[in-house]
Amino acid sequence: MEFQKVYFLGIGGIGMSALARYFMYGGKQVAGYDRTPSHLTDELSAEGAAIHFEDDVRLIPAGFLDPADTMVVYTPAVPQEHGELQYFAENGFRIEKRSQMLGHLTEGKYVMAVAGTHGKTTTSTLVAWLNRGLTGGGSAFLGGISKNFNGNLVLDGNGVQGLCPVAERGAVVSESRPAGGRLAVEADEFDRSFLRLWPDVAVVTSADADHLDIYGTHEAVKEAFSQFVRQIRPGGYLIIKQGVDIVVDNPQITVYRYAYDEPCDFYARNVQLLEGGYYRYDIVTPGGVIEGCTLGIPGWVNIENSVAAVASVWCAAKADGTEPDAGKLREALASFSGVKRRFEFYVNTPKQVYMDDYAHHPRELAATLTSVRKMFPGRRVTALFQPHLYTRTRDLYAEFAEALSHADEVVLLPIYPAREEPIPGITSEIIAERVAVPYRIVGREALADTVAAMDTDVVISFGAGNIDACCGALAEKLKAKS
């Protein structure tokens, strides 16, 4: 990689920002465009990236206009007619998708990938944390903000968000790939991005119908996951959730199944609910039982994620001819702080509970609401949901309604469009009219006041759009009621 400058189109995305941080930390100059300012773009600007928010070639810094030393990286969420993307394409710049660049950075590494239509962010982040606890190192490109690492990029066991580049510390700027023996990555199925990866260990948490605007059919989604499995390197490992229905036809790998508490290769047993929704449990592995585990974050769904993460590091250790140290493993599980916007508690008192979650697929909503029911039995649950994408709402509105009906009451926000234009007839109302519990639809600006005036007990907000901008106000108002 001979270029000295990297320009990102869509720099504020969670995966793009990790790449931007990686290159800045390595001493490269970084600039980019995003559609709207965000906390991530604020952080990147503070770390040295030059960022603007209008599609205007005149705003590209002059130092990034030479194709001889500038690499351009873009996210597929940026449309092909984007003016800056067209400029770079017409003027001889080297242009790569985010997934291509991530693929380059994984070459020569021991890659531990986590794929699935839900559960992959928490699981991959926990894999990175377990690697640190067990080996003292490891690197990661994450799809969320790890609370333990305080960011979405990990190099040699340390989060690098906010740290100065190696060049400023007087170290030699390396052209090599991420430091550390193991590399944990979130393998994203959107736009078939995960097919740029060739993992040594791969977890598949789920293969549900999603991104049908890209794939067309559920069968095409499952075939992409099957192709991902075929790309596991010879001698590698697949850890797939019990019941996931995809073709597994890679004869050069070892296949293991995992589950929450259903006996298989890896599963939890003796699960005990503790105060506050936390759990104590044992993890059964092919090599024996790791007893007395507790996870640092609540929710039974996270027990399942932890079983997958433990299976991943168990396979990595097996490849080295060892087994993970049970004491270090228990310590790392107990100290795991989770991921922002993944089952994140803001208020947790006997009178009021408020948490926020990134869930934006019906299976995720149903799993999280079921988990909340188990954590807080007999309490009234209010679900706040902002649908994400018109196409996803069009394809899955009935499933969304069924999932939301696990709550006692539902508050819906208008659809968050992201990269899409409106589709006639596709609004939040088509979900609302099928929900089997009381509901209301409110604008995002009125959400906090609306919920404050309701008779609430356990409240959880969901969505991959900008509903998280309401979390602070919701927490303040609900805390006042507790």
C-alpha positions in Angstrom: 0.0 0.0 0.0 2.1 2.8 -1.3 -0.5 5.6 -1.0 0.0 8.2 1.7 -3.6 9.6 1.8 -6.9 7.9 2.1 -10.2 9.6 1.2 -13.4 8.0 2.6 -16.9 8.4 1.1 -19.2 7.7 4.0 -16.5 8.2 6.6 -19.1 8.4 9.5 -20.2 4.8 9.1 -19.3 2.4 11.9 -17.1 0.2 9.7 -15.7 3.1 7.6 -14.7 5.0 10.7 -12.7 2.0 12.0 -10.7 1.9 8.8 -10.2 5.7 8.9 -8.8 5.3 12.4 -6.6 2.5 11.4 -4.9 4.5 8.6 -4.6 7.7 10.8 -3.0 5.6 13.5 -0.6 4.3 10.9 0.5 7.8 10.0 -1.6 8.3 6.8 -3.5 11.5 6.0 -7.3 11.0 6.1 -10.2 13.0 4.8 -13.7 12.2 3.8 -17.3 13.0 3.1 -20.5 12.0 5.0 -24.1 13.1 4.6 -24.6 14.3 8.2 -22.4 15.1 11.2 -22.5 12.6 14.1 -20.6 11.8 17.2 -18.3 9.5 15.2 -17.5 12.3 12.7 -16.8 14.7 15.6 -14.4 12.2 17.0 -12.6 11.6 13.7 -12.3 15.3 13.1 -10.7 15.7 16.6 -8.3 12.9 15.7 -7.1 14.6 12.6 -9.5 13.8 9.7 -10.7 16.6 7.4 -14.5 15.9 7.0 -17.2 17.8 5.1 -20.9 17.1 4.7 -21.8 18.3 1.2 -21.4 16.4 -2.0 -19.1 19.0 -3.6 -15.8 18.2 -5.4 -14.6 21.7 -4.4 -14.6 20.7 -0.8 -12.2 17.8 -1.2 -8.9 19.0 0.3 -6.3 19.9 -2.3 -3.9 17.4 -1.0 -6.2 14.6 -1.9 -6.6 15.4 -5.6 -3.5 13.5 -6.8 -4.4 10.0 -7.9 -0.7 9.0 -7.6 -0.8 9.0 -3.8 -4.5 9.0 -2.8 -6.6 5.9 -2.2 -10.4 6.3 -2.2 -12.6 4.0 -0.1 -16.4 4.1 -0.3 -19.3 2.4 1.4 -22.0 0.8 -0.8 -24.5 3.1 0.9 -23.1 5.9 -1.2 -25.0 5.9 -4.6 -23.1 5.5 -7.8 -24.3 8.9 -9.0 -22.6 10.6 -6.1 -20.7 13.6 -7.5 -17.5 13.0 -5.6 -17.5 9.3 -6.4 -17.9 10.0 -10.1 -15.1 12.6 -9.9 -12.7 10.0 -8.5 -13.8 7.4 -11.0 -13.3 9.7 -14.0 -9.9 10.9 -12.9 -8.0 7.7 -12.5 -8.0 7.2 -8.7 -7.7 3.8 -7.2 -11.2 3.1 -5.7 -12.2 0.3 -3.4 -15.3 -0.6 -1.4 -15.0 -0.8 2.3 -15.2 -4.6 2.2 -12.3 -4.8 -0.3 -10.1 -2.7 1.9 -11.0 -4.8 5.0 -10.2 -7.9 3.0 -6.7 -6.6 2.2 -6.1 -5.8 5.9 -7.0 -9.4 6.9 -4.4 -11.0 4.6 -1.8 -12.9 6.5 -3.7 -12.8 9.7 -5.5 -15.5 11.8 -9.0 -14.2 11.0 -11.8 -14.8 13.4 -15.0 -13.6 11.7 -18.5 -13.4 13.0 -21.4 -13.4 10.5 -25.2 -13.4 10.9 -28.2 -11.2 10.3 -28.2 -10.5 14.0 -26.0 -11.0 17.0 -22.7 -10.5 15.2 -21.6 -7.1 16.7 -21.8 -8.2 20.4 -20.3 -11.6 19.6 -17.4 -10.2 17.5 -16.7 -7.6 20.2 -16.7 -10.3 22.9 -14.3 -12.4 20.7 -11.9 -9.4 20.7 -12.2 -9.0 24.5 -11.6 -12.7 25.1 -8.6 -12.6 22.8 -7.1 -9.8 24.9 -7.9 -11.6 28.2 -6.4 -14.9 27.0 -3.5 -13.8 24.9 -2.8 -10.2 26.0 -3.2 -9.1 22.4 -5.2 -9.5 19.2 -6.7 -6.9 16.9 -10.3 -6.2 15.7 -12.4 -4.2 13.3 -15.8 -3.9 15.0 -19.3 -3.0 13.9 -20.1 -1.1 17.1 -18.5 1.0 19.8 -17.0 -1.4 22.4 -17.3 -0.1 26.0 -14.2 -2.0 27.0 -12.0 -0.7 24.2 -13.8 2.7 24.0 -14.0 2.4 20.2 -14.4 0.2 17.1 -10.7 -0.4 16.3 -8.4 -2.7 18.4 -4.7 -3.0 17.7 -2.5 -5.4 19.7 -5.1 -5.7 22.5 -5.7 -2.0 22.8 -8.5 0.4 21.6 -7.0 3.2 19.6 -9.8 5.8 19.6 -8.4 9.2 20.4 -4.7 8.0 20.5 -2.1 9.9 18.5 -0.7 8.2 15.4 2.5 6.2 15.5 4.3 8.9 13.5 3.6 11.5 16.2 5.0 9.1 18.8 8.3 8.8 17.0 7.7 5.2 16.1 8.4 3.7 12.6 5.2 3.9 10.5 4.6 0.4 9.4 3.0 -0.6 6.0 2.1 -3.9 7.5 -1.3 -5.1 8.5 -2.8 -4.9 12.0 -0.6 -5.9 14.9 -1.3 -8.9 17.1 -1.8 -12.6 16.4 -5.5 -12.8 16.0 -7.9 -10.5 14.1 -11.6 -10.4 15.1 -13.9 -9.0 12.4 -17.6 -8.5 12.0 -18.5 -10.1 8.7 -21.3 -8.0 7.2 -23.7 -9.7 4.8 -24.9 -6.3 3.4 -23.9 -6.0 -0.3 -22.3 -9.5 0.1 -19.4 -7.7 1.8 -18.4 -10.7 3.9 -17.4 -12.6 0.7 -14.2 -10.5 0.7 -13.1 -12.4 3.8 -11.3 -15.8 4.1 -11.5 -16.6 7.8 -9.8 -19.3 9.9 -12.6 -19.4 12.4 -16.1 -18.3 11.4 -19.2 -18.0 13.5 -22.7 -17.9 11.8 -25.3 -16.7 14.3 -28.3 -16.5 11.9 -29.2 -16.4 8.2 -32.6 -14.7 8.2 -34.4 -12.9 5.4 -32.9 -9.4 5.3 -31.4 -6.9 2.8 -33.9 -8.3 0.3 -33.3 -5.1 -1.7 -29.9 -6.5 -2.4 -30.5 -10.3 -2.5 -34.1 -10.5 -3.8 -35.0 -13.7 -2.0 -34.3 -15.5 1.3 -32.7 -18.3 -0.6 -30.2 -15.9 -2.1 -29.3 -14.7 1.4 -28.7 -18.3 2.5 -26.6 -19.1 -0.5 -24.4 -16.1 0.3 -23.8 -17.5 3.8 -23.1 -20.9 2.2 -20.5 -19.2 0.0 -19.0 -17.5 3.1 -18.6 -20.9 4.7 -16.9 -22.2 1.6 -14.3 -19.5 2.1 -13.2 -20.7 5.5 -9.5 -21.7 5.0 -8.5 -25.3 4.9 -8.1 -26.7 8.4 -10.4 -23.9 9.8 -13.5 -24.0 11.9 -17.2 -23.2 11.4 -19.3 -22.5 14.6 -22.9 -22.3 13.5 -26.0 -21.8 15.6 -28.1 -24.9 16.1 -31.0 -24.7 13.7 -29.5 -22.3 11.1 -30.6 -23.8 7.8 -27.8 -23.2 5.2 -25.9 -25.6 3.0 -22.5 -26.4 4.6 -20.3 -28.1 2.0 -16.7 -27.2 2.8 -15.0 -30.6 3.4 -11.8 -29.0 4.6 -13.1 -27.6 7.8 -14.4 -28.8 11.2 -18.0 -27.9 11.9 -19.4 -27.2 15.4 -22.9 -26.3 16.5 -23.7 -24.0 19.4 -26.9 -23.0 21.2 -28.3 -21.2 24.3 -29.1 -24.3 26.4 -29.8 -27.0 23.8 -27.2 -29.8 24.1 -24.8 -29.7 21.2 -21.1 -29.0 20.8 -21.1 -25.7 22.7 -24.0 -24.7 25.0 -24.9 -23.2 28.4 -26.2 -25.3 31.2 -27.2 -24.6 34.9 -28.4 -21.1 33.9 -29.4 -19.1 37.0 -31.0 -15.6 36.8 -29.3 -13.2 39.2 -30.5 -9.7 40.3 -30.7 -7.1 37.6 -31.1 -9.5 34.7 -27.5 -11.0 35.0 -26.9 -14.7 34.8 -24.6 -17.4 36.2 -24.0 -20.5 34.0 -21.7 -23.2 32.8 -20.4 -23.5 29.3 -20.1 -26.9 27.8 -17.4 -27.4 25.2 -16.1 -30.5 23.4 -13.1 -30.4 25.8 -15.0 -30.2 29.0 -17.1 -27.8 31.1 -16.2 -24.2 32.1 -18.1 -23.8 35.3 -19.4 -20.7 37.1 -19.4 -18.2 34.3 -21.0 -14.8 34.7 -21.2 -12.2 31.9 -20.7 -8.5 32.6 -23.9 -7.6 30.7 -27.4 -8.8 31.3 -29.9 -10.7 29.1 -30.2 -14.3 28.2 -29.6 -13.6 24.5 -26.1 -12.5 25.5 -25.5 -15.9 27.1 -26.0 -17.4 23.6 -23.6 -14.8 22.1 -21.0 -15.6 24.8 -21.2 -19.3 24.0 -20.4 -18.5 20.3 -17.5 -16.2 21.3 -16.1 -18.8 23.7 -16.4 -21.4 20.9 -14.4 -19.1 18.6 -11.5 -18.7 21.0 -11.6 -22.4 21.9 -11.1 -23.2 18.2 -8.3 -20.7 17.9 -6.6 -22.3 20.9 -7.1 -25.8 19.5 -5.4 -24.6 16.3 -2.4 -23.8 18.5 -2.6 -27.2 20.2 -3.9 -25.8 23.5 -7.2 -25.0 25.3 -8.2 -21.6 26.7 -7.3 -21.0 30.4 -10.6 -21.4 32.2 -9.7 -18.8 34.9 -8.8 -16.1 32.4 -11.9 -16.9 30.4 -14.2 -16.5 33.3 -12.5 -13.2 34.3 -12.8 -11.9 30.7 -16.5 -12.8 30.5 -17.2 -11.1 33.8 -15.4 -7.9 32.9 -17.1 -7.6 29.5 -19.0 -4.3 29.3 -20.8 -4.8 26.1 -21.3 -2.5 23.1 -23.0 0.9 22.9 -26.6 0.6 21.6 -26.6 -3.2 22.2 -28.9 -3.9 25.2 -27.6 -0.8 26.8 -29.1 0.2 30.1 -29.8 3.9 31.0 -32.1 3.4 33.9 -32.5 0.2 36.0 -34.5 0.8 39.2 -37.3 -1.2 40.8 -39.8 1.5 39.5 -38.4 2.3 36.1 -36.2 0.5 33.6 -35.0 2.0 30.3 -32.6 0.4 27.8 -31.7 1.0 24.2 -30.9 -1.5 21.5 -29.8 -1.4 17.8 -32.3 -4.2 16.8 -33.8 -3.5 13.4 -34.9 -6.9 12.2 -38.0 -8.8 13.4 -35.9 -11.7 14.8 -33.8 -9.3 16.8 -36.8 -7.5 18.2 -38.5 -10.8 19.2 -35.3 -12.1 20.8 -34.6 -9.0 22.8 -38.2 -8.6 24.0 -38.2 -12.3 25.0 -35.0 -11.7 26.9 -36.5 -8.6 28.7 -39.5 -10.7 29.7 -37.3 -13.3 31.3 -35.2 -10.6 33.0 -38.2 -8.7 34.4 -41.0 -11.2 34.8 -44.5 -9.8 35.4 -43.5 -6.2 34.5 -45.1 -4.1 31.9 -43.0 -3.6 28.7 -43.2 -0.6 26.4 -41.4 -0.9 23.0 -40.3 2.2 21.1 -39.4 1.4 17.5 -38.1 3.4 14.6 -38.3 1.2 11.4 -35.1 1.4 9.3 -35.4 1.5 5.5 -38.5 1.5 3.3 -37.5 -1.7 1.6 -37.1 -3.6 4.9 -40.4 -2.3 6.1 -42.1 -3.3 2.8 -40.6 -6.8 3.0 -41.1 -7.5 6.7 -43.9 -5.4 8.0 -46.0 -8.4 9.1 -43.0 -9.9 10.9 -42.3 -6.6 12.6 -45.9 -6.4 13.9 -45.7 -9.9 15.2 -42.4 -9.3 17.0 -43.5 -6.0 18.5 -46.6 -7.7 19.9 -44.4 -9.4 22.5 -44.6 -6.0 24.3 -47.5 -4.7 26.2 -47.6 -1.4 24.4 -45.8 0.0 21.3 -44.8 3.5 20.2 -43.8 3.7 16.6 -41.8 6.5 14.9 -41.8 7.3 11.2 -39.5 5.2 9.0 -35.8 6.2 8.9 -34.9 6.3 5.2 -31.1 6.1 5.4 -30.0 5.7 1.8 -33.5 5.2 0.3 -36.2 7.3 -1.3 -39.8 6.8 0.0 -41.9 4.0 -1.4 -45.6 4.8 -1.9 -47.8 3.2 0.7 -44.9 2.1 2.9 -45.1 3.9 6.3 -45.1 2.9 9.9 -48.8 2.6 9.8 -48.7 -0.7 7.9 -46.9 -2.1 11.0 -49.1 -0.4 13.5 -52.4 -1.6 12.1 -51.2 -5.2 12.5 -49.8 -4.9 16.0 -51.9 -7.0 18.5 -51.3 -4.6 21.5 -52.1 -0.9 22.0 -50.0 1.5 19.9 -49.4 5.1 19.0 -47.3 6.8 16.3 -45.3 9.9 17.2 -42.6 12.0 15.7 -39.0 11.7 17.0 -39.1 15.2 18.4 -42.1 14.4 20.6 -41.0 10.9 21.7 -39.5 11.8 25.1 -42.4 13.9 26.2 -44.9 11.3 25.0 -43.2 8.5 26.8 -42.8 10.6 30.0 -46.6 11.1 30.1 -47.3 7.4 29.7 -47.7 4.8 32.5 -44.3 3.1 32.0 -42.5 0.4 33.8 -39.9 -1.3 31.5 -39.1 0.8 28.4 -36.9 -0.3 25.5 -36.1 1.7 22.3 -35.1 -0.1 19.1 -33.8 1.0 15.7 -30.8 1.5 13.5 -31.6 5.0 12.5 -31.4 8.1 14.7 -33.7 7.1 17.6 -30.5 6.9 19.7 -30.5 10.8 19.7 -33.5 10.5 22.0 -31.8 8.3 24.6 -30.5 11.1 26.8 -33.9 12.8 27.0 -35.7 9.6 27.6 -33.3 8.5 30.3 -33.7 11.9 32.1 -37.5 11.8 32.0 -37.8 8.2 33.0 -35.2 8.5 35.8 -37.3 11.3 37.2 -40.2 8.9 37.5 -38.2 6.3 39.4 
